[in-house]
Amino acid sequence: MTWEHYELYSIDEDGNEELIDTDGSVKKLRQLATLSLEEDEGIIECIIYQEDEEGELTELERISK
């Protein structure tokens, strides 16, 4: 079994990036990103990053309004 870890960040109107949540499920983070974009008018985009075994983050997906 492979280890997978993902991080969800929001981007606000000023370009600030903030961690929303971390999880082992991309599907769960996609749902949370969609919900965050709908509920928080200040968030304009969400980014899901995948963390590798060395702790490096690679952008996996961007979700916008």
Secondary structure, DSSP 4 states (H G I P E B T S, - for coil): ----EEEEEEEETT--EEEEEEES-HHHHHHHHHHHHHH-TTEEEEEEEEE-TTS-EEEEEEEE-
